[in-house]
């Protein structure tokens, strides 16, 4: 059984508010009596994509000093900058190509995929990333259930804000999934609201936002509820490759 914690959309911007909300959820996760197998952070880690914002993320999430009690796996979102992200969070030379990484854990594998498009708020799993997914799955040889994690949900969520910045060419991903029964589910962020749906016969789990929560059209009021508590998710991938999710708030 694979247990994954999941947060998204920290939008660290140097303000005390953003830092406090990220620290609050970090502390809750770090203090869990039983550790998850990993923490997934599905994009929009920084608000402006600056190196200073990633320096703060590295400190908060223990990416620099290895202080996190479990692996912290990240991918970029539309607010992130690939070059600064690579340089600060990964300790690699700054480059503008997709930031993709594969992680084999006890009970499954997680592919952190880059759906960002530099200079655009829309998303896309481009040809390079899809080829990387295919080759990585080939290397795993179907021996493990796999989760794909990326920022932009591949389906509409019925709110005009996140649906205005969709994942382009979702049919490319659907075709890939049709060839790959070992992919058990998709983990995303971007929408700032916990949600569950399906795509191409797979569950899609959307993580809540750390920075603020999206108000749905029928809830009224401001679109961005900045007073809502911080949200997080726990995803369980069991021995039958069934994906179950639990959502929590941190007050």
Secondary structure, DSSP 8 states (H G I E B T S, - for coil): -EEEEEEB---B-S-HHHHHHHHHHHHHHHT-SS--SEEEEES--BSS--HHHHHHHHHHTTTTT--SSSEEEEE--TT--HHHHIIIII------S---EEEEETTEEEEE---EETTEEEEE--HHHHHHHHHHHHHHTT-S-EEEE-SS-SS--S-HHHHTS-EE-HHHHHHHHHH-TTEEEEEE-SSSS-EEEEETTEEEEE--BSS-EE--GGG-S-SEETTS-EEEEEEEE-TT--EEEEEEEE-
